[in-house]
């Protein structure tokens, strides 16, 4: 009799022995070969008919999507089948293979045809107790190779690593008819059990306790396979093999050149001769494992490329978020000169600054609230927190009388939504035009720098406080301070991207250099102060990419000669 080797789900192999004169193929259950999970297969798709012993032919039964032999579509006329023919119904491939009895029948038929008038003799039945004949071994080998080629196509087409590992495991189990299979990868010397299956595709739970870890490590370290068809005798010194009562065991390295990615481990507890693994099984699985390892490496590399693309897209979105949060225009205040800017790093951070005009505020006259902040982390999550902070701060500034109360209320609202490990530093300052005083509250942010025009010098002011998001109520650790700004004086605010800018020799720009710089160029206008700061940071890094965003904000009181409205 002949047989069909049917491949489903890419790698799952099913053998069907053709014992009848007519074998129906389709998705209805009463078909001899039922293919129920392929939507392109018709109810009654095709039929295989035995013309006489050893001769089979295939006919299409008017299927919707056609029947193919070696990718050539056939019609309702019978088409003779030969060993190795690839049949496809819908998207399901299968291979037709003659068995020993078929080969005997074909040989006998040919011999009789060569002798005119001779009687055709029936083939001798095969002896089930006999050793496999060379013809049968050849047929089995051809079938394995055809299946292997088909599976390799699937492996090369699959780019999802998880799905690929499942395909590899399912294929390996059925290529050598194992009871169970385990695909193990190695990462930093640790074994990672990626797929654990039995012959029925059921998951093996707690696989690390179900196999011989020592055998796997032996194969990983040596790069050579381990094969035994009598594990209890050959590996009696491996306790796990003895405890698991294993009979046949085959462990193959997954290698890319000289590097071992992991192993394919297969075993069987059956004692029958058919269940014993052979050298032919080892050679077949070694050939398969080489292709499987390349497919795994390619899938990993593709995954890394996709991850890099995802990160780049995330950074682009984060950059857009940052840009959208920046003030579209700098407000014009009669007695103040204000400016601010941000230079983003290659890896987007979470810097934020804003200017909010307050209008008439409790008799203080028209003023401005300026804020600068830095969110922990980078990328889109940081950008989203910035969006939240901005949406919270703007209405609170209009409702509450001082900077401390604004930050306390903002923290209470943000702390509900920020996950553990996420926080935001913030410095909020409010200009009181009637008193010429700048009130400010620091919540874990960098200390502000005050420039005094009369002395042409700069100094660090007090900082302190606590960042937003770490506790629900931070009012007890926040203090609103006030500093008088005389004409020409300026308050200089910044994020740690400036002080932590790194030179090629590894040195940081540092807060001392920043304070000294403000003392040197603080007499300039607010915009010029911002620009000069960035020039000096770039000079320090010598053109190297910034590791973090740099944000600078300046609030300067105009001199009397510059206060024309």
C-alpha positions as CSV (number, residue, x, y, z in Angstrom):
1,X,0.0,0.0,0.0
2,X,1.0,3.6,-0.5
3,X,0.9,6.4,2.0
4,X,0.3,10.1,2.3
5,X,2.4,12.3,4.5
6,X,0.2,15.3,5.3
7,X,1.7,18.5,6.8
8,X,-0.6,20.7,8.8
9,X,0.1,24.0,10.6
10,X,3.4,24.2,9.0
11,X,5.2,21.3,10.7
12,X,2.8,18.9,12.2
13,X,3.0,15.6,10.3
14,X,0.3,13.0,9.8
15,X,0.7,9.7,8.0
16,X,-2.2,8.1,6.2
17,X,-1.8,4.6,4.8
18,X,-3.8,4.0,1.6
19,X,-5.6,0.7,2.3
20,X,-8.6,1.3,0.1
21,X,-9.2,1.4,-3.6
22,X,-10.7,4.9,-3.3
23,X,-9.6,7.6,-0.8
24,X,-11.6,10.8,-0.5
25,X,-10.0,14.1,0.5
26,X,-12.0,17.1,1.7
27,X,-13.2,19.0,4.8
28,X,-16.3,16.8,5.6
29,X,-15.7,14.3,8.3
30,X,-16.8,11.3,6.2
31,X,-13.7,11.9,3.9
32,X,-10.9,9.4,4.4
33,X,-8.5,12.3,4.7
34,X,-10.3,15.0,6.5
35,X,-8.7,18.5,6.4
36,X,-11.1,20.5,8.6
37,X,-8.9,23.6,9.4
38,X,-8.1,24.8,5.8
39,X,-10.7,27.2,4.6
40,X,-9.6,26.6,1.0
41,X,-10.4,22.9,1.0
42,X,-13.8,21.9,-0.5
43,X,-16.3,19.5,1.0
44,X,-15.3,16.8,-1.5
45,X,-12.1,18.1,-2.9
46,X,-10.2,15.2,-4.6
47,X,-9.9,11.5,-4.7
48,X,-7.0,9.0,-4.9
49,X,-7.9,5.8,-6.8
50,X,-6.0,2.5,-7.1
51,X,-6.0,1.5,-10.7
52,X,-4.2,-1.8,-9.9
53,X,-1.5,-2.9,-7.3
54,X,1.2,-0.2,-7.2
55,X,-0.6,2.2,-9.5
56,X,-2.5,5.2,-8.1
57,X,-4.1,8.2,-9.7
58,X,-5.5,11.5,-8.4
59,X,-8.6,13.3,-9.6
60,X,-10.0,16.7,-8.7
61,X,-13.7,16.6,-7.8
62,X,-14.6,20.1,-9.0
63,X,-13.1,21.8,-6.0
64,X,-13.4,25.6,-5.7
65,X,-9.6,26.2,-5.3
66,X,-8.2,23.4,-7.4
67,X,-5.9,20.4,-6.8
68,X,-2.2,20.6,-7.6
69,X,0.6,18.0,-8.2
70,X,4.0,19.5,-8.0
71,X,2.3,22.9,-8.2
72,X,0.6,22.1,-11.5
73,X,-3.2,22.2,-11.4
74,X,-5.0,19.0,-12.5
75,X,-8.6,18.6,-13.6
76,X,-11.2,15.8,-13.3
77,X,-9.1,13.5,-15.5
78,X,-7.1,10.9,-13.6
79,X,-3.4,11.9,-13.1
80,X,-1.0,9.2,-12.2
81,X,0.9,9.5,-8.9
82,X,4.6,8.7,-8.5
83,X,6.8,8.5,-5.4
84,X,7.7,11.9,-4.1
85,X,4.8,13.8,-5.8
86,X,3.8,16.9,-3.8
87,X,0.0,17.2,-3.7
88,X,-1.6,20.4,-2.5
89,X,-5.3,20.9,-1.7
90,X,-6.1,24.4,-0.6
91,X,-3.1,25.4,1.4
92,X,-2.3,21.9,2.8
93,X,0.6,20.1,1.3
94,X,1.0,16.3,1.3
95,X,3.5,13.8,-0.2
96,X,2.6,10.6,-2.0
97,X,5.0,7.7,-1.3
98,X,5.0,4.1,-2.5
99,X,5.7,1.4,0.1
100,X,7.6,-1.8,-0.4
101,X,4.6,-3.7,-1.6
102,X,3.8,-1.1,-4.2
103,X,7.4,-1.2,-5.5
104,X,7.2,-5.0,-5.7
105,X,4.0,-4.7,-7.7
106,X,5.5,-2.2,-10.1
107,X,8.6,-4.3,-10.6
108,X,6.6,-7.4,-11.2
109,X,4.3,-5.6,-13.6
110,X,7.3,-4.3,-15.6
111,X,8.9,-7.7,-15.7
112,X,5.7,-9.3,-17.0
113,X,5.2,-6.6,-19.6
114,X,8.6,-7.4,-21.0
115,X,7.7,-11.1,-21.6
116,X,4.9,-11.3,-24.3
117,X,2.0,-13.5,-23.4
118,X,3.2,-14.1,-19.8
119,X,0.7,-14.1,-16.9
120,X,0.7,-11.2,-14.5
121,X,1.6,-12.4,-11.0
122,X,0.4,-10.9,-7.7
123,X,3.1,-9.5,-5.5
124,X,4.3,-11.5,-2.5
125,X,2.9,-10.1,0.7
126,X,5.4,-8.5,3.0
127,X,6.6,-10.3,6.1
128,X,5.8,-8.0,9.1
129,X,8.5,-9.7,11.2
130,X,11.2,-9.1,8.6
131,X,13.8,-6.4,8.8
132,X,13.0,-3.3,6.7
133,X,14.2,-3.8,3.2
134,X,16.4,-1.4,1.3
135,X,13.4,-0.4,-0.8
136,X,11.4,0.5,2.3
137,X,14.3,2.3,3.9
138,X,14.7,4.3,0.7
139,X,11.0,5.2,0.7
140,X,11.2,6.3,4.3
141,X,14.3,8.3,3.6
142,X,12.8,10.0,0.6
143,X,9.7,10.9,2.6
144,X,11.8,12.3,5.5
145,X,13.8,14.5,3.1
146,X,10.7,15.8,1.3
147,X,9.1,16.6,4.6
148,X,12.3,18.3,5.8
149,X,12.4,20.5,2.7
150,X,8.8,21.5,3.1
151,X,9.4,22.3,6.8
152,X,12.5,24.4,6.0
153,X,10.3,26.5,3.7
154,X,8.0,27.2,6.6
155,X,10.9,28.0,8.9
156,X,12.4,30.5,6.5
157,X,9.0,32.2,6.0
158,X,8.2,32.5,9.8
159,X,9.6,35.7,11.4
160,X,7.8,35.5,14.7
161,X,10.3,33.9,17.2
162,X,7.7,32.3,19.4
163,X,5.8,30.7,16.5
164,X,9.1,29.7,14.9
165,X,10.2,27.8,18.0
166,X,6.9,25.9,18.1
167,X,7.3,25.0,14.5
168,X,10.8,23.6,15.1
169,X,9.7,21.6,18.1
170,X,6.6,20.1,16.4
171,X,8.7,19.2,13.3
172,X,11.5,17.6,15.3
173,X,9.1,15.4,17.3
174,X,7.5,14.0,14.1
175,X,10.7,13.7,12.1
176,X,12.0,11.0,14.4
177,X,8.7,9.9,15.9
178,X,9.6,10.9,19.5
179,X,7.3,10.8,22.5
180,X,8.3,14.2,23.8
181,X,10.5,17.1,22.7
182,X,12.1,20.1,24.4
183,X,13.6,23.1,22.8
184,X,16.1,24.8,25.1
185,X,18.0,28.0,24.4
186,X,21.0,29.3,26.2
187,X,21.3,32.9,27.5
188,X,24.3,34.0,29.6
189,X,25.0,30.3,30.5
190,X,21.4,29.8,31.7
191,X,19.0,27.2,30.2
192,X,15.8,28.6,28.9
193,X,13.0,26.1,28.3
194,X,11.2,27.7,25.3
195,X,8.9,24.9,24.1
196,X,8.0,21.6,25.7
197,X,5.7,19.3,23.9
198,X,4.6,15.6,23.7
199,X,3.6,13.8,20.5
200,X,0.0,15.0,20.8
201,X,1.2,18.7,20.9
202,X,0.3,19.0,24.5
203,X,2.4,21.3,26.7
204,X,4.8,19.5,29.2
205,X,4.6,21.5,32.4
206,X,7.7,22.2,34.5
207,X,10.0,20.9,31.7
208,X,13.2,21.5,33.7
209,X,12.1,18.6,36.0
210,X,11.1,16.3,33.2
211,X,14.3,15.9,31.3
212,X,18.0,15.4,31.9
213,X,19.6,18.8,32.3
214,X,23.0,17.3,32.5
215,X,22.7,15.8,29.0
216,X,21.6,19.2,27.7
217,X,24.6,20.9,29.3
218,X,26.9,18.2,27.9
219,X,25.7,19.0,24.4
220,X,25.8,22.7,24.9
221,X,29.4,22.6,26.1
222,X,30.7,20.1,23.5
223,X,28.6,21.1,20.5
224,X,28.2,17.3,19.8
225,X,25.0,15.3,19.8
226,X,24.1,12.6,22.3
227,X,22.3,9.5,21.0
228,X,21.2,6.3,22.7
229,X,18.6,3.7,22.1
230,X,19.3,2.1,25.4
231,X,19.5,5.0,27.8
232,X,19.2,2.9,31.0
233,X,22.4,1.0,30.1
234,X,24.4,3.7,28.2
235,X,23.6,6.6,30.6
236,X,23.2,4.7,33.9
237,X,25.5,7.2,35.5
238,X,23.0,10.0,34.8
239,X,20.5,9.9,37.7
240,X,17.8,11.9,35.9
241,X,17.8,9.4,33.0
242,X,17.4,6.5,35.4
243,X,14.6,8.2,37.4
244,X,12.7,9.2,34.3
245,X,12.9,5.6,32.9
246,X,14.0,6.8,29.5
247,X,14.8,4.3,26.8
248,X,15.8,6.3,23.8
249,X,17.3,9.8,23.9
250,X,18.6,12.2,21.3
251,X,19.9,15.6,22.1
252,X,21.1,17.8,19.1
253,X,22.9,21.1,19.3
254,X,21.4,24.2,17.6
255,X,24.5,25.7,16.1
256,X,25.3,28.8,14.0
257,X,28.8,28.3,12.9
258,X,30.7,27.6,16.1
259,X,28.2,29.1,18.5
260,X,25.6,26.9,20.2
261,X,22.3,28.7,20.6
262,X,20.7,25.8,22.5
263,X,19.5,22.2,21.9
264,X,16.7,20.0,20.6
265,X,16.1,17.3,23.2
266,X,13.9,14.3,22.3
267,X,13.2,11.1,24.2
268,X,11.0,8.1,24.4
269,X,10.1,5.6,27.2
270,X,8.9,2.9,24.8
271,X,10.9,-0.3,24.6
272,X,9.9,-1.4,21.1
273,X,12.4,-1.5,18.2
274,X,10.3,1.0,16.3
275,X,10.6,3.6,19.1
276,X,14.4,3.3,19.3
277,X,16.3,6.3,17.8
278,X,18.9,5.5,15.2
279,X,21.9,7.0,13.6
280,X,19.7,7.9,10.6
281,X,17.4,9.8,13.0
282,X,20.5,11.6,14.4
283,X,21.7,12.6,10.9
284,X,18.3,13.7,9.9
285,X,17.8,15.9,13.0
286,X,21.3,17.3,12.7
287,X,20.5,18.5,9.1
288,X,17.2,19.9,10.4
289,X,18.8,21.6,13.4
290,X,21.3,23.5,11.3
291,X,18.5,25.1,9.3
292,X,16.5,25.6,12.5
293,X,19.4,27.4,14.2
294,X,19.8,29.8,11.2
295,X,16.1,30.5,11.2
296,X,16.2,31.2,15.0
297,X,19.2,33.6,14.5
298,X,17.4,35.3,11.6
299,X,14.2,35.7,13.6
300,X,16.2,37.2,16.5
301,X,18.0,39.7,14.3
302,X,14.7,40.7,12.7
303,X,13.2,41.1,16.1
304,X,16.0,43.4,17.1
305,X,15.6,45.4,14.0
306,X,11.8,45.7,14.6
307,X,12.5,46.7,18.2
308,X,15.0,49.4,17.0
309,X,12.4,50.7,14.6
310,X,9.8,50.7,17.3
311,X,12.1,52.6,19.6
312,X,12.9,55.1,16.9
313,X,9.2,55.6,16.3
314,X,8.6,56.0,20.0
315,X,11.4,58.6,20.2
316,X,9.9,60.5,17.3
317,X,6.5,60.5,19.0
318,X,8.1,61.6,22.3
319,X,9.9,64.4,20.5
320,X,6.6,65.6,19.0
321,X,5.0,65.5,22.4
322,X,7.8,67.6,23.8
323,X,7.6,70.1,21.0
324,X,3.9,70.4,21.4
325,X,4.3,71.2,25.1
326,X,6.7,74.1,24.6
327,X,5.3,77.6,24.6
328,X,4.4,78.6,21.0
329,X,5.4,82.1,21.8
330,X,7.2,83.9,24.6
331,X,4.8,86.2,26.5
332,X,5.5,89.9,26.6
333,X,5.5,91.4,30.1
334,X,6.1,95.1,30.6
335,X,8.9,94.9,33.1
336,X,10.3,91.4,32.4
337,X,12.5,89.9,29.7
338,X,11.8,86.1,29.5
339,X,13.2,83.4,27.3
340,X,13.4,79.6,27.3
341,X,14.5,76.8,25.0
342,X,15.2,73.1,24.9
343,X,17.7,71.0,23.0
344,X,16.7,67.4,22.9
345,X,19.1,64.5,23.2
346,X,19.4,61.6,20.8
347,X,17.4,59.6,23.3
348,X,14.4,61.8,24.2
349,X,14.1,62.7,27.9
350,X,11.3,64.3,29.9
351,X,12.2,68.0,30.2
352,X,9.4,70.5,30.3
353,X,9.1,74.3,30.6
354,X,6.2,76.7,30.3
355,X,5.2,80.4,30.8
356,X,1.7,81.1,32.0
357,X,0.4,84.7,32.2
358,X,-1.8,85.3,35.2
359,X,-3.6,88.5,34.4
360,X,-5.1,90.2,37.5
361,X,-4.2,88.1,40.5
362,X,-5.5,89.2,44.0
363,X,-4.4,92.8,43.4
364,X,-0.9,91.9,42.4
365,X,-1.3,93.2,38.8
366,X,-0.4,91.4,35.6
367,X,2.2,88.8,36.2
368,X,3.6,85.5,35.0
369,X,4.2,82.0,36.3
370,X,7.2,80.2,34.9
371,X,7.8,76.5,35.4
372,X,10.5,74.0,34.6
373,X,10.5,70.3,35.2
374,X,12.1,67.0,34.5
375,X,10.3,63.7,34.3
376,X,12.1,60.4,35.3
377,X,12.7,58.0,32.4
378,X,12.7,58.7,28.7
379,X,10.6,58.3,25.6
380,X,6.8,58.2,25.3
381,X,6.0,57.5,29.0
382,X,8.0,60.6,30.0
383,X,6.2,62.6,27.3
384,X,2.8,61.4,28.5
385,X,3.6,62.5,32.1
386,X,4.6,65.9,30.8
387,X,1.2,66.2,29.0
388,X,-0.5,65.3,32.3
389,X,1.6,67.8,34.3
390,X,0.9,70.6,31.8
391,X,-2.9,69.9,31.8
392,X,-2.9,69.9,35.6
393,X,-0.7,73.0,36.2
394,X,-2.3,75.5,33.9
395,X,-5.8,75.5,35.6
396,X,-4.3,75.3,39.1
397,X,-2.2,78.4,38.5
398,X,-5.4,80.4,37.8
399,X,-7.1,79.0,40.9
400,X,-4.6,79.0,43.7
401,X,-2.8,82.0,45.2
402,X,0.8,80.8,45.5
403,X,3.4,78.4,43.9
404,X,3.5,76.1,46.9
405,X,-0.2,75.4,46.9
406,X,-0.1,74.8,43.1
407,X,2.6,72.2,43.5
408,X,0.9,70.5,46.4
409,X,-2.4,70.2,44.5
410,X,-0.6,69.1,41.3
411,X,1.2,66.3,43.2
412,X,-2.0,65.1,44.7
413,X,-3.5,64.7,41.2
414,X,-0.5,63.2,39.6
415,X,0.3,60.8,42.4
416,X,-2.9,58.9,41.7
417,X,-1.8,58.1,38.1
418,X,2.0,57.8,38.3
419,X,3.2,54.2,38.7
420,X,6.0,53.2,41.0
421,X,9.4,54.5,39.9
422,X,7.9,57.4,37.9
423,X,8.2,60.9,39.3
424,X,8.8,64.5,38.2
425,X,10.9,67.3,39.6
426,X,9.4,70.8,39.3
427,X,10.3,74.4,40.0
428,X,7.5,77.0,39.9
429,X,8.0,80.7,40.2
430,X,5.5,83.6,40.1
431,X,6.3,87.2,39.4
432,X,4.7,89.9,41.6
433,X,5.0,93.1,39.6
434,X,3.8,95.4,42.3
435,X,6.5,94.3,44.8
436,X,9.1,93.4,42.3
437,X,9.4,90.0,43.9
438,X,9.7,86.6,42.4
439,X,8.2,83.9,44.6
440,X,9.2,80.3,43.9
441,X,8.8,76.7,45.2
442,X,11.3,73.9,44.4
443,X,10.0,70.3,44.3
444,X,13.2,68.3,44.0
445,X,14.5,70.3,41.0
446,X,17.9,71.8,40.4
447,X,18.7,74.9,42.5
448,X,18.0,78.2,40.7
449,X,20.8,80.6,39.9
450,X,20.4,84.3,40.7
451,X,22.2,86.9,38.7
452,X,22.8,90.3,40.4
453,X,23.4,93.1,37.9
454,X,25.0,95.5,40.3
455,X,27.7,93.0,41.3
456,X,27.7,91.2,37.9
457,X,27.9,87.9,39.8
458,X,25.8,84.8,40.2
459,X,24.9,82.5,43.1
460,X,22.9,79.4,43.8
461,X,19.7,79.8,45.7
462,X,18.1,77.3,48.1
463,X,16.5,74.2,46.6
464,X,15.1,71.2,48.4
465,X,11.6,69.9,48.5
466,X,10.5,66.5,47.1
467,X,9.7,65.3,43.6
468,X,6.1,64.9,42.5
469,X,4.6,61.4,42.4
470,X,6.4,59.6,45.3
471,X,3.9,60.4,48.1
472,X,0.3,61.7,48.1
473,X,0.9,64.8,50.3
474,X,4.2,66.7,50.0
475,X,3.0,69.9,51.6
476,X,5.0,69.5,54.8
477,X,8.3,69.5,52.9
478,X,7.6,72.4,50.5
479,X,8.4,76.0,51.2
480,X,7.7,79.0,49.0
481,X,10.7,81.4,48.9
482,X,10.9,84.9,47.6
483,X,13.7,86.9,45.9
484,X,13.7,90.5,45.0
485,X,14.6,91.3,41.4
486,X,16.2,94.7,40.9
487,X,16.5,96.1,37.3
488,X,19.0,94.0,35.4
489,X,18.7,91.0,37.8
490,X,17.8,87.6,36.4
491,X,16.7,84.2,37.7
492,X,18.3,81.3,35.7
493,X,16.6,77.9,35.7
494,X,17.9,74.7,34.1
495,X,17.6,70.9,34.0
496,X,20.3,68.4,34.9
497,X,21.0,67.8,31.2
498,X,23.1,71.0,31.3
499,X,25.2,70.2,34.4
500,X,25.6,66.5,33.4
501,X,26.7,67.1,29.8
502,X,29.7,64.9,29.2
503,X,33.0,65.8,27.5
504,X,34.9,63.3,25.5
505,X,37.3,62.8,28.5
506,X,34.3,61.9,30.7
507,X,34.2,65.2,32.7
508,X,30.8,66.8,33.4
509,X,29.9,70.4,32.6
510,X,29.0,70.8,36.3
511,X,27.0,73.3,38.3
512,X,30.1,75.4,39.2
513,X,30.8,76.1,35.5
514,X,27.2,76.9,34.9
515,X,27.1,79.5,37.8
516,X,30.4,81.0,36.7
517,X,29.0,81.3,33.1
518,X,25.9,83.1,34.2
519,X,28.0,85.5,36.2
520,X,30.0,86.3,33.0
521,X,27.1,86.7,30.5
522,X,24.2,87.5,32.8
523,X,24.2,91.1,31.7
524,X,23.0,90.1,28.3
525,X,19.3,89.9,27.3
526,X,17.3,86.8,28.3
527,X,17.5,85.3,24.8
528,X,21.2,85.9,24.6
529,X,21.7,84.2,28.0
530,X,19.9,81.1,26.8
531,X,21.8,80.9,23.5
532,X,25.2,81.5,25.2
533,X,24.5,78.7,27.7
534,X,23.8,76.2,24.9
535,X,27.0,77.3,23.1
536,X,29.1,76.6,26.2
537,X,27.5,73.2,26.7
538,X,28.2,72.3,23.1
539,X,31.8,73.5,23.4
540,X,32.2,71.3,26.5
541,X,30.9,68.2,24.8
542,X,32.9,69.0,21.6
543,X,30.0,68.1,19.3
544,X,29.2,64.8,20.9
545,X,25.5,63.7,21.2
546,X,23.8,64.8,24.4
547,X,22.8,62.0,26.8
548,X,19.9,64.0,28.1
549,X,17.7,67.0,27.1
550,X,19.1,70.4,28.1
551,X,16.5,73.0,29.0
552,X,17.2,76.6,30.1
553,X,14.8,79.2,31.2
554,X,15.6,82.9,32.1
555,X,13.4,85.5,33.8
556,X,15.1,88.9,33.8
557,X,13.9,92.2,35.1
558,X,14.3,94.9,32.6
559,X,16.3,98.0,33.3
560,X,14.4,101.2,33.5
561,X,15.5,102.3,30.0
562,X,14.2,99.0,28.5
563,X,10.7,99.0,30.1
564,X,8.8,100.8,27.3
565,X,5.6,98.9,26.8
